[in-house]
Amino acid sequence: MVALLAVVLLGAGGAVAGALWLRSVERGVDRVDAFAEVPEQERPAAVARGALNVMVLGSDSRDPDGTQGSRTDTIIVAHLPKDRSSAELISIPRDTWVPVPRSADGRHGGREAKINAAYAWGGVPLMVRTVEQFTGVRIDHVVLVDFAGFREIIDALGGVEITSEKTFTSIHPPFRTFRQGPQLMDGETALDYARQRKQFADGDFARIRHQQQVIKAILDRAASGGILANPGRLNAFVRATSDSVSVDRGMSLLDMATQLRGLRGGNLFFFTSPSRGTGTVGSESVVFADDRRARTLYDAVRRDAVKEIVAAGS
């Protein structure tokens, strides 16, 4: 969602000079062939014309606990309704046990596995196929984010305010203590906070909550922190963002800026894909999807039924 944060901010500026500047930034953003190996005949139909569904894939290249190799740590389906009045972000736990289609080279997949294995086996195209098969939602665009880049983005904003649900100590040096309640965090501190999960009974679900908090805090800070009036800070923010993201070849940042110029933290809604809890399959610790509740949620996404999405995701 970080890529959308920058374009929302620039959209709020609305100046022709801003549009020209964004075009220059857009040329420097890396592009990926997200749909090159996605067979059209197996894709879900686009049910609600005008709505958009963006798959956000995040990794943390500098996570001290990073052992996933090329697997993606964060998977979000971001639904943008036809009227663009809100955004509904649904996090899919990376250990969710799902069928993974066979990769284009025929060497991997064709069986059940953790959902993030699809990225390791077949890159973005296999991830698109797997998420579309799991959700039944057609993916229109893809954004890849290196969450380690959040440090520079948050520092460019002058920090963000995060409310910690409890007092706990980071397991990573310099072993920060996060006090319960609201606090202003710089980029390094917020990134450390977003990585923590082992101190919480629900593990990776806590990490998802923390990432969602940081994303919302960035948007709130960008929209209300006077950054548009500070050219140096605005430039640092957008440049840090462009260095941290890649997008599919068909995504226009300028168009997205125009469409999402009214988006703020108050109309950004976060959910987690319904699950029945955790367990094991063989030697692997996995998350089991709640198929009935997930079908209800993703059917509402397909139909662009925002009130039903909120009800099903709550």
URJODA-V219201 format. One record per residue. N is the residue number from 1. SS is DSSP state (hx for helix, st for strand, lp for the rest). PSI is psi as a letter, one per 20 degrees, with the letter a starting at -180 (NA if undefined). Layout:
# URJODA-V219201
N:SS:PSI  N:SS:PSI
This chain:
# URJODA-V219201
1:lp:i  2:hx:h  3:hx:h  4:hx:h  5:hx:g  6:hx:g  7:hx:h  8:hx:g  9:hx:g  10:hx:h  11:hx:h  12:hx:h  13:hx:g  14:lp:j  15:lp:q  16:hx:g  17:hx:h  18:hx:h  19:hx:g  20:hx:h  21:hx:g  22:hx:h  23:hx:h  24:hx:h  25:hx:g  26:hx:h  27:hx:h  28:lp:i  29:lp:p  30:st:q  31:st:q  32:st:q  33:lp:m  34:lp:h  35:lp:j  36:lp:h  37:lp:k  38:lp:o  39:lp:p  40:hx:h  41:hx:i  42:hx:i  43:lp:q  44:lp:q  45:lp:q  46:lp:o  47:lp:g  48:lp:o  49:lp:p  50:lp:h  51:lp:q  52:st:q  53:st:o  54:st:p  55:st:p  56:st:p  57:st:p  58:st:q  59:st:r  60:lp:n  61:lp:i  62:lp:k  63:lp:p  64:lp:h  65:lp:j  66:lp:o  67:lp:j  68:lp:i  69:lp:c  70:lp:j  71:lp:q  72:lp:p  73:lp:h  74:st:p  75:st:o  76:st:p  77:st:o  78:st:o  79:st:p  80:st:o  81:lp:r  82:lp:h  83:lp:i  84:lp:k  85:lp:i  86:lp:r  87:st:p  88:st:o  89:st:o  90:st:o  91:st:p  92:lp:o  93:lp:p  94:lp:h  95:lp:j  96:st:p  97:st:o  98:st:r  99:st:p  100:st:p  101:lp:r  102:lp:p  103:lp:r  104:lp:h  105:lp:i  106:lp:j  107:lp:i  108:lp:r  109:lp:b  110:lp:k  111:st:r  112:st:q  113:st:r  114:st:q  115:lp:h  116:lp:i  117:hx:h  118:hx:h  119:hx:g  120:hx:h  121:hx:h  122:hx:j  123:hx:b  124:hx:g  125:hx:g  126:hx:h  127:hx:g  128:hx:g  129:hx:g  130:hx:g  131:hx:g  132:hx:g  133:hx:h  134:hx:g  135:hx:h  136:lp:j  137:lp:p  138:lp:p  139:lp:p  140:lp:h  141:st:r  142:st:p  143:st:p  144:st:p  145:st:p  146:st:o  147:hx:i  148:hx:h  149:hx:i  150:hx:h  151:hx:g  152:hx:h  153:hx:g  154:hx:g  155:hx:h  156:hx:h  157:lp:i  158:lp:k  159:lp:r  160:st:q  161:st:p  162:st:p  163:st:o  164:st:p  165:lp:h  166:lp:r  167:lp:p  168:st:r  169:st:p  170:lp:q  171:lp:j  172:lp:q  173:lp:q  174:lp:k  175:lp:l  176:lp:q  177:st:p  178:st:o  179:lp:q  180:lp:p  181:st:a  182:st:q  183:st:q  184:st:p  185:st:p  186:lp:a  187:hx:g  188:hx:h  189:hx:g  190:hx:h  191:hx:g  192:hx:g  193:hx:g  194:hx:i  195:hx:i  196:lp:p  197:lp:h  198:lp:i  199:lp:j  200:lp:q  201:lp:h  202:lp:j  203:lp:d  204:hx:h  205:hx:h  206:hx:g  207:hx:h  208:hx:g  209:hx:g  210:hx:g  211:hx:g  212:hx:g  213:hx:g  214:hx:g  215:hx:g  216:hx:g  217:hx:h  218:hx:g  219:hx:g  220:hx:g  221:hx:g  222:hx:h  223:hx:h  224:hx:i  225:lp:j  226:lp:k  227:hx:h  228:hx:h  229:hx:i  230:lp:n  231:hx:h  232:hx:g  233:hx:h  234:hx:g  235:hx:g  236:hx:h  237:hx:g  238:hx:h  239:hx:g  240:hx:h  241:hx:g  242:hx:h  243:hx:i  244:hx:i  245:st:q  246:st:q  247:st:r  248:st:r  249:lp:h  250:lp:j  251:lp:p  252:lp:o  253:hx:h  254:hx:g  255:hx:g  256:hx:h  257:hx:g  258:hx:g  259:hx:h  260:lp:k  261:lp:i  262:lp:j  263:lp:p  264:lp:r  265:hx:h  266:hx:h  267:hx:k  268:st:o  269:st:p  270:st:p  271:st:r  272:st:p  273:lp:p  274:lp:p  275:st:r  276:st:j  277:st:a  278:st:r  279:st:a  280:st:q  281:st:o  282:lp:c  283:lp:j  284:st:p  285:st:p  286:st:r  287:st:p  288:st:p  289:st:q  290:lp:n  291:hx:g  292:hx:g  293:hx:h  294:hx:g  295:hx:g  296:hx:g  297:hx:g  298:hx:h  299:hx:h  300:hx:h  301:hx:g  302:hx:h  303:lp:i  304:lp:k  305:lp:n  306:hx:g  307:hx:h  308:hx:h  309:hx:g  310:hx:g  311:hx:g  312:hx:h  313:hx:i  314:lp:NA
